Amino acid sequence: MAAVYTLKVLADFGSAHSLRDYPGDCARLHGHNWKVEVEVVSRLLNELGIAIDFKRIKQVTRDICGELDHRYLNEIPPFDKINPTAENIAGYLYGRIGEKINSEHVQVAAITLWETDNASVRYTEEK
């Protein structure tokens, strides 16, 4: 069997949002301290025995989360057009982080976005 290496890093950011057309309290402005778990997979290691440096994953993740930190998500693209649900935010992070990290041998495999300590969404795409 071929080896698959899954690397994970955690990051966080705080932001506010309101869910458009939601039939409940979340339609009102409220905030979260989001926790982001990024999973990256590789089948190959470099000459040092590394798939991708954890520092690279952390920096890319921090930079992209930093764009959302202390912001009202409904006012920034793409959430000015699409509802800033946990599901949509996870998909957005998957795409943005993947733009920076994905290569021939390394791919973002999943994003788990924690809205609270007890509620999360995991976003991945079938290959």
C-alpha positions as a printed NumPy array, in Angstrom:
array([[  0.   ,   0.   ,   0.   ],
       [  1.133,   3.525,  -0.753],
       [  1.73 ,   5.837,   2.183],
       [ -0.43 ,   8.919,   2.674],
       [  0.724,  11.607,   5.088],
       [ -1.921,  13.88 ,   6.601],
       [ -0.635,  17.038,   8.256],
       [ -2.887,  19.221,  10.409],
       [ -2.557,  22.741,  11.743],
       [ -4.89 ,  24.871,  13.829],
       [ -5.565,  28.588,  13.586],
       [ -8.262,  30.921,  14.821],
       [ -9.894,  34.252,  14.146],
       [-12.743,  36.293,  15.556],
       [-15.419,  37.84 ,  13.375],
       [-19.053,  38.857,  13.282],
       [-21.777,  37.904,  10.85 ],
       [-25.507,  37.745,  10.432],
       [-27.27 ,  35.055,   8.434],
       [-29.513,  36.516,   5.752],
       [-33.078,  35.144,   5.715],
       [-32.362,  32.84 ,   8.67 ],
       [-35.529,  32.184,  10.726],
       [-33.979,  32.7  ,  14.163],
       [-31.52 ,  34.524,  16.372],
       [-28.601,  34.077,  13.961],
       [-30.229,  36.563,  11.605],
       [-29.061,  39.23 ,  14.05 ],
       [-25.503,  40.49 ,  14.218],
       [-23.385,  38.198,  16.403],
       [-19.791,  37.021,  16.635],
       [-17.724,  33.88 ,  16.933],
       [-14.213,  32.927,  17.868],
       [-13.71 ,  30.539,  14.969],
       [-11.198,  27.693,  15.105],
       [ -9.818,  26.414,  11.788],
       [ -8.262,  22.985,  11.327],
       [ -6.443,  22.544,   8.016],
       [ -5.652,  19.032,   6.76 ],
       [ -3.046,  18.666,   4.03 ],
       [ -2.142,  15.355,   2.383],
       [  0.895,  14.144,   0.496],
       [  2.131,  10.821,  -0.78 ],
       [  5.741,  11.967,  -1.111],
       [  8.393,  13.284,   1.236],
       [ 11.319,  15.475,   0.257],
       [ 14.982,  14.638,   0.918],
       [ 14.556,  15.781,   4.542],
       [ 11.577,  13.488,   5.075],
       [  9.049,  16.372,   4.988],
       [  5.864,  16.538,   2.92 ],
       [  5.448,  20.301,   3.399],
       [  6.815,  22.439,   6.182],
       [  4.293,  23.036,   8.959],
       [  5.516,  26.646,   8.966],
       [  4.252,  27.092,   5.398],
       [  0.791,  25.715,   6.2  ],
       [  0.558,  27.831,   9.366],
       [  1.661,  31.037,   7.633],
       [ -0.751,  30.671,   4.717],
       [ -3.59 ,  29.801,   7.086],
       [ -2.812,  32.717,   9.415],
       [ -2.608,  35.159,   6.496],
       [ -5.983,  34.135,   5.081],
       [ -7.659,  33.985,   8.497],
       [ -6.161,  37.414,   9.171],
       [ -8.211,  38.792,   6.281],
       [-11.362,  37.693,   8.159],
       [-10.221,  38.562,  11.676],
       [-12.133,  41.345,  13.463],
       [-14.335,  41.871,  10.426],
       [-18.062,  41.908,   9.755],
       [-18.093,  39.078,   7.224],
       [-21.279,  40.248,   5.487],
       [-19.354,  43.268,   4.188],
       [-16.402,  41.49 ,   2.548],
       [-16.282,  39.345,  -0.607],
       [-17.532,  36.762,  -1.2  ],
       [-19.818,  37.021,   1.846],
       [-21.279,  40.302,   0.656],
       [-23.023,  38.092,  -1.952],
       [-23.248,  34.647,  -0.32 ],
       [-24.469,  33.93 ,   3.189],
       [-21.556,  33.772,   5.675],
       [-22.595,  30.402,   7.067],
       [-20.04 ,  28.106,   8.648],
       [-20.391,  25.866,   5.593],
       [-19.655,  28.692,   3.146],
       [-16.753,  29.989,   5.235],
       [-15.212,  26.497,   5.36 ],
       [-15.518,  26.155,   1.576],
       [-13.984,  29.592,   1.099],
       [-11.011,  28.728,   3.345],
       [-10.515,  25.425,   1.511],
       [-10.264,  27.218,  -1.805],
       [ -8.105,  30.133,  -0.662],
       [ -5.644,  28.003,   1.312],
       [ -5.52 ,  25.493,  -1.535],
       [ -4.59 ,  28.261,  -3.997],
       [ -1.433,  28.872,  -1.962],
       [ -0.503,  25.347,  -0.846],
       [ -1.65 ,  22.878,  -3.49 ],
       [  1.043,  21.461,  -5.744],
       [  1.646,  18.328,  -7.732],
       [  2.408,  16.412,  -4.516],
       [  0.586,  18.319,  -1.737],
       [ -3.124,  19.063,  -1.509],
       [ -5.476,  20.595,   1.015],
       [ -7.71 ,  17.652,   1.892],
       [-10.179,  19.197,   4.342],
       [-11.039,  22.216,   6.412],
       [-12.838,  21.809,   9.723],
       [-14.304,  25.077,  10.949],
       [-15.427,  25.251,  14.574],
       [-18.103,  27.875,  15.221],
       [-18.226,  26.95 ,  18.909],
       [-16.577,  24.265,  21.042],
       [-19.556,  22.024,  20.258],
       [-20.35 ,  22.786,  16.597],
       [-18.206,  22.405,  13.502],
       [-18.391,  21.748,   9.777],
       [-15.85 ,  19.759,   7.79 ],
       [-15.433,  20.708,   4.128],
       [-13.696,  18.491,   1.585],
       [-14.038,  17.777,  -2.13 ],
       [-14.225,  14.452,  -3.912],
       [-11.381,  13.881,  -6.348]])
